């Protein structure tokens, strides 16, 4: 199983730690691409129009300024740097060594800056969205699509891909030779079901923790549905699996309103 997660918008800058060493991250063959994106981010972040290029508001000016010292900034495991709703729900920062080891094998966080990293990879905090068009690099999904296909396909090795990413991150790599399942979350209230963004992230985080905690990873879409059903009565009220002959299957997780 390969579980794909989006990065969090919110990141916690490490207080100490050596600068990032690109060749030490998962998939060292991406080092040159990472260097190019990082160098461009540093340059753009120092320009007068940085806020508009990176599509952020005035409240994030400090994050953009922090980008300018990217290569000198301290690092920590990605499990500690990414601190948004999904990651908090997964409790990733509290995972023990054995769980982090399994996560390094089973999880890839698809990043606008790094391409793909595991929770164990040491990275600095940064501000960059996959939806950004970055200087001469252009749109980041297009850029990373050229670089991620080989390493992620090799890592997946024909096995199940569980996809918790948002659409801009999906565009950076779409599995082609693997069983592929996307995860949808609905809230049930007064007999009606609807999408809820915040709780969707939270529930995907709970699923990530549930899948990584298990000794055996699901090998098929039905295995995944069966594994998720173990959360019913705790975090979920229902689980459904919708096959799709022309694209990824869809796992629907239903939470109570």
C-alpha positions in Angstrom: 0.0 0.0 0.0 1.1 3.5 -0.8 -0.8 6.2 1.1 -0.7 9.7 -0.5 -1.2 12.7 1.6 -1.3 16.5 0.9 1.0 18.7 2.9 -0.6 21.0 5.4 -0.8 24.7 4.8 0.2 25.4 8.3 3.8 24.3 9.2 5.8 24.6 12.4 9.3 26.0 11.8 11.8 23.8 13.7 13.8 25.7 16.4 17.0 23.7 15.8 18.4 21.2 13.4 20.8 21.1 10.4 19.7 22.6 7.1 18.1 20.3 4.6 20.3 17.8 2.8 18.5 17.0 -0.5 20.2 13.7 -1.2 19.1 12.4 2.3 15.4 12.8 1.5 13.4 9.9 0.1 13.9 9.6 -3.6 17.3 11.3 -3.8 17.0 11.2 -7.6 14.6 14.2 -7.1 17.4 16.3 -5.6 18.1 18.4 -8.8 14.4 19.1 -9.3 14.1 20.1 -5.6 17.1 22.4 -5.8 15.6 24.1 -8.8 12.2 24.7 -7.2 13.8 25.8 -3.9 16.2 28.2 -5.6 13.3 29.7 -7.5 11.2 30.0 -4.4 14.0 31.8 -2.6 14.3 34.3 -5.4 10.6 34.9 -5.9 10.1 35.2 -2.1 12.5 38.2 -2.1 10.7 40.1 -4.8 8.3 42.9 -4.4 5.5 40.9 -5.9 6.2 37.8 -3.8 2.8 37.9 -2.1 0.8 38.0 -5.3 3.0 35.3 -7.0 2.6 33.0 -4.1 -1.0 34.0 -3.7 -1.0 34.7 0.0 -2.4 37.5 2.1 -0.6 40.0 4.3 -0.9 37.9 7.4 1.6 35.4 5.8 4.3 37.9 5.0 6.5 36.4 7.7 6.2 32.9 6.1 7.2 34.4 2.7 10.2 36.2 4.3 11.2 32.9 5.9 11.4 31.3 2.4 14.3 33.6 1.5 16.6 31.7 3.9 15.2 28.2 2.9 18.6 26.5 2.5 19.9 27.7 5.9 16.8 27.1 7.9 16.7 24.3 10.5 14.9 21.0 9.8 12.8 18.4 11.6 11.0 15.3 10.5 8.1 16.1 8.2 5.8 14.5 10.8 6.6 17.5 13.1 6.8 20.2 10.4 3.4 19.6 8.9 0.9 20.5 11.6 -2.5 21.1 9.9 -5.8 19.5 10.6 -5.0 16.1 8.9 -1.7 15.8 10.7 -3.1 16.8 14.1 -5.9 14.2 13.7 -3.4 11.5 12.8 -1.3 12.4 15.8 1.7 12.1 13.5 4.1 14.1 15.8 3.5 11.6 18.5 4.1 8.4 16.5 6.7 6.1 18.0 9.8 4.9 16.2 8.1 1.7 14.9 5.2 3.6 13.5 7.4 6.2 11.8 9.4 3.3 10.2 6.1 1.8 8.8 5.0 5.3 7.7 8.3 5.8 5.8 7.5 2.7 3.8 3.8 3.4 3.4 3.3 7.1 3.2 4.3 9.8 0.8 3.4 13.5 1.3 3.2 15.2 -2.1 4.8 18.6 -1.8 5.0 21.6 -4.1 8.7 22.1 -3.0 10.0 18.6 -2.4 7.9 16.5 -4.8 7.4 13.6 -2.4 8.7 13.1 1.1 8.0 10.6 3.9 7.0 11.5 7.4 10.6 10.7 8.5 12.3 13.0 6.1 13.9 16.1 7.7 12.7 19.3 6.0 12.4 23.0 6.9 9.1 24.9 7.1 8.2 26.8 3.9 5.3 28.5 2.2 4.4 27.2 -1.3 1.2 25.8 -2.8 1.0 23.3 -5.6 -1.4 25.7 -7.3 1.4 28.2 -7.8 3.0 29.1 -11.1 6.6 29.6 -10.1 8.8 31.8 -12.3 10.3 30.0 -15.3 9.4 26.6 -13.8 5.7 27.3 -14.6 2.9 25.4 -13.0 4.1 23.1 -10.3 1.8 20.1 -11.1 3.1 20.1 -14.6 6.7 20.3 -13.4 6.4 17.6 -10.8 4.5 15.3 -13.1 7.6 14.8 -15.2 9.7 13.9 -12.1 7.4 11.9 -9.9 6.1 9.3 -12.3 9.2 7.0 -12.1 9.9 7.1 -8.3 6.3 6.8 -7.2 5.5 4.1 -9.6 8.5 2.2 -8.5 7.6 2.6 -4.8 4.0 1.6 -5.4 5.2 -1.5 -7.3 1.7 -2.4 -8.6 0.2 -2.3 -5.2 -2.8 -0.4 -3.8 -2.6 3.4 -3.8 -4.8 5.2 -1.3 -5.2 8.8 -2.2 -6.1 11.5 0.3 -4.8 14.4 -1.7 -6.7 17.5 -3.0 -7.1 18.0 -6.7 -4.0 20.2 -7.4 -1.8 17.6 -5.7 -3.5 14.7 -7.6 -2.4 16.5 -10.8 1.2 16.0 -9.9 0.9 12.2 -10.2 -1.9 9.9 -11.2 -1.3 6.1 -10.7 -1.7 4.2 -14.0 -0.7 0.6 -13.2 -2.1 0.3 -9.7 -5.4 -0.3 -8.0 -6.2 3.3 -6.9 -8.7 4.5 -4.4 -9.6 8.1 -3.5 -11.0 8.9 -0.1 -14.2 11.0 0.2 -15.7 12.1 3.5 -19.4 13.0 4.1 -21.2 14.2 7.2 -24.6 12.7 8.0 -27.0 15.0 9.8 -30.8 14.5 10.1 -30.6 11.7 7.5 -28.8 13.9 4.9 -25.2 13.6 3.8 -23.0 16.4 2.7 -19.3 17.2 2.2 -17.5 19.2 5.0 -14.0 20.3 4.2 -12.6 20.7 7.8 -13.9 17.4 9.0 -12.9 15.7 5.8 -9.2 16.6 6.6 -9.7 15.4 10.1 -11.2 12.1 9.1 -8.5 11.4 6.5 -6.0 12.0 9.3 -7.7 9.4 11.5 -7.7 7.0 8.5 -4.0 7.5 8.0 -3.2 6.7 11.6 -5.5 3.7 11.5 -3.8 2.3 8.4 -0.2 2.9 9.6 -0.9 1.4 13.0 -1.9 -2.0 11.4 0.8 -4.6 11.0 -0.5 -5.6 7.6 -1.3 -3.0 4.9 -4.4 -3.5 2.7 -3.6 -4.9 -0.7 -6.9 -4.2 -2.5 -9.8 -1.7 -2.5 -11.9 -4.2 -0.6 -9.2 -4.7 1.9 -9.1 -1.0 2.4 -12.8 -0.8 2.9 -12.7 -3.6 5.4 -9.9 -1.9 7.3 -11.8 1.4 7.4 -14.9 -0.5 8.6 -12.9 -1.1 11.8 -13.4 2.6 12.5 -17.2 2.4 12.4 -18.7 3.0 15.8 -15.6 5.0 16.8 -14.8 7.7 14.2 -17.3 6.7 11.5 -21.0 5.7 11.1 -20.6 4.1 7.7 -18.2 3.1 5.0 -18.9 2.6 1.3 -16.8 1.5 -1.7 -17.7 2.6 -5.2 -15.8 0.8 -8.0 -15.0 2.9 -11.1 -13.8 1.2 -14.3 -12.6 4.4 -15.9 -10.7 5.9 -12.9 -10.0 5.5 -9.2 -12.4 3.6 -7.0 -13.9 5.8 -4.3 -13.9 5.0 -0.6 -16.6 7.0 1.2 -16.2 7.6 4.9 -19.4 8.9 6.7 -19.2 10.7 10.0 -22.0 11.8 12.3 -23.2 15.4 12.2 
